[in-house]
Amino acid sequence: MTRQEYPRPQFVRDQWINLNGTWQFQFDDENVGEKEHYFNKETLDKEIQVPFVYQSTLSGIGERTVHEYVWYKKEVVIPNDPNVIKLRNQ
C-alpha cells in the first residue's frame, strides 16, 4: 500500500517527487555500512515500503527490535523535462 497523495496539501508545489514505494533496505547493527561502502552495494538485503517505518507491518518488515543504523536505497531518475518525474524500482 503506497500513499499517492501529496503529503502536506497546505504546501502543494507545482513540481515535486513522490518517493513512496518500494525501496531497498538493510539493518546496520554494527555500524559498518559507511566503512564497508553500503552506499556502493548493488542491492541491499531487504525491501521496505516507504513511507512506513520498518517497525510497521505495512513496511513489509515489521521488525520491532531497535536498530540504531539502517540504510535505504532507491535510484531516482529525473528527466530533463521537469514536468515529468519517473522513479525506478517502483
ABEGO torsion letter per residue (X at the ends): XBBABBABAAABBABBBBABEBBBBBBBAAGAAAAAGAAABABBABBBBOABBAABAAAGAGBABBBABBBBBBBBBBBABAABBBBBGX
